C-alpha cells in the first residue's frame, strides 16, 4: 500500500500543469484518477478507514464533476497531496519522501 500511496502523490501533482495549461485531457485524467483511487478501496480495504484517503478521494471526485478556478484547483490539489503525504507517513513512509 505504501508504494501506491507514494505514487499517488505524483499523480495528484500532475493535475496542476494540466489545469494551468487548460489541457483538454484534464477531465479525462481526473476521471481516470478518481476511478483508480476508488478501485484502491478494493485492493487496500484499510483505506476505507482512512479519513485522509477519503478526503483526498472526495477532492478528486469534486474536481472531476465541477468547474473550478485555477486558484481553487491549486488549493484543493495541495490539500489532497498533504492528506496523502500524511497517510504515507502513517503507513510507515518517511516524511522526507
N, C-alpha and C positions, 0 to 999 in steps of 0.2 A: 504494500500500500504506500509506503514511503516514497518509492520510486515514482509511482503515479502522481502523488501529491506534488512532489518537486517538479515534475514535468508540467503539471497543470499551471504552475506559476508562469512559465514561459508562454503557454497558450493564452493565458489571460493578458499578458503584456502585448501580445500580437494584436489585440483589439485596438490598441491606441493608434498605431500608424494607419490601420485600415480606416478608422474613423476620421483621423486628421486629414488624410488624403482623399476622403469621401469615396473610397473604393466601393464599387458596385457589389463586390463579393462580401462585404461586411455582413449583410443579413444572412447569407448562406453560411458564412463562417460561424456566426453566433448560434444559428440553428444547429449546426453540426456539433459545436462545443456543448450546447445545452443537452443534446441527445447523449453525448459521451458522458457528461457529468451525471445525468440521470441514470444511465446504464451502470455507472460505477457503484450505484447503490446495490445492484445485484452481485457484482464482483466483490465488493468490500462492504458487507452488511453493517459493519461497525460505523460507517459513515452516516448511517441513518440516525445515529445517536450524537452526532457532532453538530452543535449549533453553528459552528463556524462554517462547516461544509454546506449545511442547509442554507445559510445566509448567502454564501457565495453563489450557490446554485440559483437562488431566487434573484440575485442581481443579474446574472447572465440571462435568466428567463425574462426578466423585465426588459433588458436591453434588446432581447430578441423580438419582443412584441410591441415596443413603444419607441417613438422617436424622441431622442434626447439631444440637447446641445452638446457641442464638443466639450465644454466645461463640465457638464453633468456626467458625460461619459467618462471623462478622465477621473473625476472624483469617485465614481462608483467602481471603476476598474481598479483603482488603487485601494479602495476599501476591500474589494474582493481579494486582491493579492495579499493584503495584510491579514485577512482572515485565513487564507490558505497557508501563509507562512506560519501563522500561529498553530494551525493544525499540523503542519510539518514538524514543528518543534515538539508538540505533544506526542507525535508518533515516533519520536526518537531522533529526529533530524537535528542538525547543527544550526544554530541561529545565524551563522555566517554563510550558510549555503545559498 
